């Protein structure tokens, strides 16, 4: 949880000037961190990156999320897609 909160704090502190984060999924990040901590506390560890937060570019298609990829300027598109291969890979890492 400390790692996630640290990243969220830095995003809140610097993004108004840097504009590097289009959409920050704070609640989802915290929920994932709690789930990872609970899994590790029970002895279940997926891999060396289990519980490490990852930023994903907004042009990457993620199921149920709006993307800016492959759309015209100033527009967005929601695509109900399955999680891409790299997301499944990261969750196992």
N, C-alpha and C positions, 0 to 999 in steps of 0.2 A: 504494500500500500504506500509506503514512503516514497518509492520510486515514482509511482503514478502521480501522487500528490505533488512531488517536486516538479515533474514535467508540466502538470496542469498549472502550477503556480508560475512557472517561467512563461508559459503561453499567455497567461493573464497579464503578466507584467510587461512583456515585450511585444506582443503581437499588435497592439495598437500602433506601434511605430514601424514594425517590420512587415506586417500584413502577410505573414507566411502561412497562416492557418485559415483556410476557407471556412471550415466547419469543425468545431471541436466537440466530440461526443463524450463529454465529461461523465455523464451517468453510466454510459456503457463501459467506459474505461474503468471507473470505480467498481462496477459490478464484475467485470472480468478480473480485476485485481483481487477482489474478495474471493471469487471462485478459485483462482490460482492459489491463494494463500490457504484456503480450506483444503484444497487437494493436497498441497504439500504438507500441511499439518497432519493429514491422515496417512501420509507415507506414499502418496501417489504423485509421481513427478514425471511429466511427459518427456522433458529433455532439458538441455542446458539453457535454453531461452524461455523456459516456462515462467510466465509472470513478468517478462520484460515488455514494456510498452513499445508499440511500433506505430509510427505515423504513416498514413497511406495517402498518396496524392489523390485529389478529388476527381481527377479524370479517370481513375481506375473504377471499373464497374464492380459494385458490391450489391448483393441482393437487398432490395428494399430501400436503397439509398439513392439520392439524386446525384447524378454525375454531370460534370461539365465536358466530358470527353465525347468527341464526334458529334457535337452540336454547334449550331451557329453562335456567333458572338452575342453575349447578353442573354442567352437562353440556357435552359437546363432540361434534362430528361430523366425521368424515373424509369428504371429498367428492372423488372422482377427476374433477376438472374440467379442461378445457383452460385454458391461461393466459388470464385476462381481457384484454379489449382494451387496458386501461390499462397492463398489464404489457408487452404487445407494444410499445405506444407508448413507454414509458419506455426499453425496451431499444434502440429506434431513436433516442432523443433524444440 
